[in-house]
Amino acid sequence: MRRLLATATLAALALSACSSGSTSSTPKASGGNFADVLTQAKGQTVNWYMYGGDDTINGFVNGYVADKLKALGVTLNQVKITDTVTAVDKVLAEKQAGTKNGSVDAIWINGENFATGKQAGAWYCGSDKTLANAKYVDFTKPAVANDFGLPVDGCESVWQQANSALVYDSSKLTADDVKSVTSLFAWAKAHPGQFTYPAPPDFTGSMAVRTFFYDTNGGPSGFKGPFDKATFSPAATKLWDRLNALKPSLYKKGATYPAGQPDVEKLFANGEVAAFLTYTPGGVGDKVTKGVYPKTTKEAVLDIGNISNYSFLSIPANSPHKAAAQVLENVLLDPQTQLEFYKVSGNFPAIDLSKLTTAEQAQFAAVSTSPSVLPLAELSKNAQPELTSGYVTAIEKDWKTNVLEK
């Protein structure tokens, strides 16, 4: 329902733009000295809409990040949401209503949600390279310059790196079981009920299905560029057949799927499933240390490779606190913030470490990582790019019709 609302609102906005003769409604940042932004931001509150299901990240945001902002005269208000589209819907609805001072100042976003807002001209653009800490970002990197194949065009600022991985209980699965999607599915069929994934459009559930799509069709290379139905349909049919054959072996025999990634992680923590795919492999060690996950927890990258992307922040064009939102983006890119976030959450830095001083690089290298977590080099050595948002949307929509409802 939330996605339908976003689509309907987007259509209305597009119609409005056409009727007014507008060719682009995306505002541009004026640039200038970042010191001016800091001055403007003092006394402002930044309303950051973000996924709130990770206690470690929530603690870091409301502790370290909030303290850094407070020292700069900015108050942080984290607005926890379970689905990013909720925030995008709000922005689009307020835009359609002509609300000049919206309620959203920043969104943790990427992928099709970013694409929806960009198509509607909903983002404040051009400030990403004017941030004081932009000097630490490699803007030439394809995954930084493009979000799920869509050019960023300065309409969002990177803040963390995501790599997918398979998390598993090594007391129940062997290294051979986690070599490939084929071996994982074979293990699942031999151990029914021990594997599952969230129902798309959950962000991680969508990634899981894309991983299976890649494996079924020899990788993503044949699906570059804008969505092409003629290319997609036969490839998708092969995937639906494969996933439907797997259904009886899934948790609850595939009669129902977990609504979100937190539900899958609870099943793993309770020992009800023994393997799952994640977008936050760095955070697994923290849960092992806290005793949430068993000590036998390990990670693997399936031979098709893992999916890698970056998380961004976007500022809505009608945000009344754009200066505070830019200060938030800048604080998140500070090397010390990136280091502390890496320490507490295990999430990998978004900045280019080669741009740091030798001493700063040594600080990152000295961070002890859990034996349950694969090193970043291992996670990224066979990283696969994201599909463009058109393919992602089609996979999510057609999975529901061809798998969930079968």
ABEGO torsion letter per residue (X at the ends): XAAAAAAAAAAAAAAAAAAAGBABABBBBAEEBAAAAAAAABGBBBBBBBBAABAAAAAAAABAAAAAAAAAGBBBBBBBBABAAAAAAAAAAAAAAGBABBABABBBBBEAAAAAAAAAGABBBGAAAABAAAAABBAABAAAABBGGBBAGGABBBABBBBBBBBBBAAABBAAAAABAAAAAAAAAABBGABBBBBOABAAAAAAAAAAAAAAAGEAAAABEBBBAAAAAAAAAAAAAAAAAAAAABBGGGABBBABAAAAAAAAAAGABABBBBABAAAAAAAAAAGABBAABBBBBBAAEBBBBBBBBBBBAABABAAAAAAAAAAAABAAAAAAAAAAAGBBBABBAAABBAAAAAAAAABBBBAABBBAAAAAAABBBBBBAAAAAAAAAAAAAAAAAX
